[in-house]
Amino acid sequence: MNEKEAIRLQNIIADNDLAALRGLIASGERMDDQEPGRETPLMLAAGRGRLEMTRALIPVSNPLAVNEKGLTALLRALDDGHSECAKLLSPVSDVNHFDNDGENALMVAVRQGEADCVAELLKRADAKLAGRHGFTPLMIAAMMNSFDGVHEECARLLLPVSDANARDDFGCTALMHAAQDSNWRALETLLPWSDPDARDTHGLTPLMYVARDGGRRAAELLATACDVNARASAEIEDVHLRDTQGMTAFEMALFLGQWSVAEALMDKTDEKATQDALRANAEKIIEKRNFAPKLFAKLESVALSADAFGVQGATQGDRAQGNGGKTSLARAGVRRPPKAL
C-alpha cells in the first residue's frame, strides 16, 4: 500500500464510509501493508469507535500489530473509550500485551472504569500481571480517586482472580492505595481479601495512611479489622510523616490535625496511649475544640483525673513555656477543674 492509498483509506475511515471500505476489502486490498510502527486501518477504526468497520477489518487484519507507542488495536479502542470495539477485538488480541507505558488492556479498562470490558478481558487476561511501578489492575482500581460504582465493580470482578496482598515497587498493597485516598468504598470492598496490618517500605500500615490524609469513615472501617495500637517504624522516609516515628495512627492524627480521624480512633486506642497523646497535644486540641468536641471532652476528663495536669502531667507546650501546667483549659475560657491544675 503506497502513501496515496494509505491516505485514501484513512479518509474512508474518518468519514465512516463503510461501503467504500467493504469495496476495498472485496477488491483484495491489503489492510496491513505499511511500515512498522504506523497505525493500521484496524487501529484507526477502533480508535475512532467505528464498530462495523472494526468488524469488517478484523478478518483481513493483524490485530497483534503495534504502533510506535506499543499500542494494539485493542489498546487504541480502550484508550479512546470505545468499549464495544474493545469487546469485539478482545478474542483475537493479545490481552496481556503491555504498551510502552507499561499498561495492558486490563489495566486500561480498569482505569477507564469499563466494568463490562474488564469482565470480557478476564476470560483471557492474567489479572496478577504487574505493570509500571509494579501496579496490578486491582491496585489501579483501588487508587482511582472517584472509586464510584464502576470502579467498585471492577474491583469485585478482579478480586477472585487477583492477589489482593501483592506489593508494588513501594511495598504498597491495593488496600494501602485505597487508604492513601481514604477511599472508604474501596476499603470496604478490599478488606475481606486483604491483610489490614501489612506495612509498606516506610513501615506504614493502611490505617496510618488514613491518619495522614484524613477520612473518618475510612478510619472507622479499618479500625474494625486492624491493630490500632501498632506503631510506626523508627525511621520514616515519607515526607508527610517524617516527624511521626513510633506513633500510633491515633497519635499521628492528633499530630497532623486530622481531628475527625482522631475522634474515630480515640476509644479504640490503648487508654494510656490515648491520655499521653491528648496531653502532648492539649494546646492544639483546645485551640480547635469547636472542630473536635469529643477530643476536647476527653481531654477535660483526663484533666480531671488524678495527676492529669498536676506537676507530673504538664503538657509539652506548658513545659516549653514554663507555666508549670497552668495552661490551655484556663486560657481557653473553660472552667478550671478543681485541684487538677
N, C-alpha and C positions, 0 to 999 in steps of 0.2 A: 504494500500500500504506500503510494507516494504521498508527499506532503499535501498536494491538492486534494487527493481522495480522502485523506485523514481530516482535513478541514471541512470537506463536504459532509462527512459522517458526523463530525462534531456538531455542525449546524442542524443536521436532521434530528439529532438527539435533543439539542437545545430547543428546537421548535416542536418537539414531541410529535414528529411526523411518523407515526407508526407504520403507515402504508409504505412510505419510502424506505424505511428500514427493512421491512419484510421483503421488499423488492430487491434490495441489495443482498440480503441473505439468500434469497431464492436464486440469484444470479451466480452464486458460488463465491461471492466476495469474501476474502479472508478478513476476520474480525480482530485478530491479534497480531497482525503483521506490522509491528512498529518497533522502534528502538527500545532496548531495555530501560526501565525506569519511567517511561512515558505512561500516561493514562490510557488504558484500553477503553474501547467503546463500552464494555460492561461496567467498568468503573465509573465512567461518565454518566451512564444511565442510572446506576444505583445511587450515585452521589446526588443526582437530581430528583430521585424518588420516582423515576419513570418505571412503574411496576410492570406494565405489559411489555415495554421494551426490554426490561431486565429478563423477563420470562422468555422472550424471543431470542435473546442473545446467549443465554446460558448454554444451550446445546452446541453452539458454534464458537464458544469462547473458552479461554483457560481461566477459571476462577481463582487459580493459585498464583497468577501473575501479580507482581507488586510494583508500585510506583517508586519514585525517588525517596519518599518518606516511609517506605516499607509498608504501605497500605495496600490491602487487597480490596476487591470489590465489596466484600462483606464489611470490612472496616470503614470503607468510604460511606456505605449506606448507614452504618451505625453512627459514625461521626457527625453526619448531617441530619440525624434524627428520622431516618426513613425505615421504620421498624418492619413494615410489610416487605420491603425489598430485602431487608436483612434476613427475615424468616425464610424467604424464598431461596436465598443464597446459602444459608447455613448447611443444608445437607450435602452440598457439593464443594464446600470450602474447608480449609484447614482452620478449624475454630480455635486451635491452640497457638496459632502463629502470632508472634509479637512484632509490633511495628518498631520504628526507630526510637520511639519514646518509651519503649518497654511496656506497652499495653497490648493485651489481646482482646478478642471480640467480647468475651465475657466481662472483662473489666470495663470496657467502654459501655456495654449495655447496662451494667450496674450504675456507672457514673451518670448515665443519661436517665436512669430511673425507668428503664424499659423492662418491666417485670415479665411481660409476655415473651420478649426476646430472650431473657435470661432462662425462662423455662424451656424454650426451644433449644438454646445453645447447650444447656445442661444434658441434653440427650447424647452429646458427643464430647463436650468440653471437660477438662480436668480442673475442677474448682480449687484444687490445692496449689496450682502453679502460682509462683510469685513473680512479680514484675519489678519495675524500677523501685528502688529503696526497700525491696522485699515485701511490697504491698501485695496482698491477696485480694481477690474480688470481695471477700467478706469484710476485710478492713476498709475497702473503698466504700462499701455500703454503710459501715459504721461511722465513717468520718464525714459523710455528707451533712452539711450544716442544717439543712432543712429536715432531713430524715422524715419526710412526710409519709403518707400511706404507701406510695410506690416503692420507696427505698426500704421501708419496713418489710414489704412483701418480697423484695429482692433478697433481703437477709434471711427471711424464713425459707425461701427456696434453696439458698446456699448452705444453710447450717447443717442439714443432714449429710451433705457430701463434702463438707469443709472441715478443717482443723481449727476450731474456734480459739485454741490456745497457741496457734502458730505465732512466731515472732518476726517482726520486720527487722531491718538493719539497725534499728534503735532499741530493740528489745521490747517493743510495744506489741500487745495483742489487740485484737479487734475491740475488746471491751475497753482497753485503755484509750483507743482512738475515740470511742463514744464518750468516755469520761472527760476527755480534754475539751469537749464542747458542751459538757453537762447535758448530753443528749439523752433524756430520760426514756424516750421511746426506744432508742437503740439499746440502751442498757437493759430495759425490761425484756427485750427480745433475746439479747445475748446472754444474760445472767445464767439461765439454766444450763447453758452449754460451756460456760467459762469458769476459769479459776479467778475468783474475786480478789484474791490476795497476791496475785502474781506481781512481780516487780520488774521494771524496765532497767536499762543500763544505768540510770541515775539512782536506782534503788527506790523508785516511787511506785506506789500502788494506785489503782484506779481511783480510790477514794481521795487520795492526796491530790490528784489532778482536779477533782471536783472542788476540793478545798481551795485550790489555786484560782480556778476560773468561776466559781460560784455556781449556784443551781440547787435550790433546796430540794426539789423533788428527786433529782439525781442522787443527792446525798442520802435522802431517806431510803431510796431503793437499795443503794449499795450497803448502807448500814445494816440492813436485814440479813446480808449474806457474808459480809467480810469481817475481818478483825479490826474493829475501830480503834483499838489501842496499839496497833502496830506503829512503829516509829520510823521516821525517815532515816536513811543512812547518814553516817557521819560526814560524808563528802558528797555534795550535790553540785553538779555542773549546770543544771538548768538555771538560766539567767533569772527567771522569775522566783526561784526558790532557794537561792544561794544562802540566804540567812535563816533557813528553816531546818538546818541539820538537826536530827534527833527528835524532831517534833512529831506529835500525833496529828492526824488530819484536823481534829478539833483545835489544837494549838495553832496549826497553820492558818486555819480560817480566821481565828482571832487576830493573829499577827498581820494577816493580809487584809483585814477589814471585810471579810466575807461574812457578814452578820447573819444572814439567813441560813447559811450552811452551818455556822457555829451553833445557832439555836437548834437546828435539826439534830446535831450530834451531841449536844451538851449532856443530855440524860442517858446517852448510850456509852459515854466515855467513862473510864475509871474515875470514881468520885474524887480521890485525892489529886489526880492529874488535872481534873476539871477545876478544882479550887485553886491549885497552883497557877493554872493558866489564867483564871479570872483575876487573881491578884496581880499577876505580871502585866496584865493589860487593862487594869482598872481605870486608868485615866481615859483611855480611848473609849471604853465601854460607857463611861459616864458622859463623855462628850457626845456620843452617838446614841444615848439612851432612848431617844424617840424612834430610832430605826431598829433598835434591838431591845425591846422591853423585857423579853424573857431573860436575856443575859443580865440586864440591869437588876431585875428582881432576884436572880440567882446570886449576883454579886452582893446585894443587900443582905441576903440570908447568910452568905459566907461572912460578911462583916459583922453580923450579929452573933455569929458562933464564937466560941471561946478562942481567944488569941488570934482572931482573924485579922484585925487591923491594929493589934497592940504592938508592943515593942518588937515582938518576934515576927509580926506579919505585915510590916510596912511594905507598900508596893515599890516596885523598882523605880517608878517615877518619883515617889516621895523620898526615897533614899538619895536619889541623884540631886534632888532639890534641897535636901537636908531639912525637911519639915517634919521628920520624926513620926510619920504615919498620919499626921493631921492633914487629910487630903480629900480630894475628889468629892466624896458624898457631901461634905460641908460646903465646898466651893460651888457645887452644882445647885445649891439651894435646897438640898434634901435634908430632912430631919436627921441629925446625927444620932446613931444608935447609942444608947447609954453605955458607958464604960468600955465600949469597943474601940474607941478612938483615943 
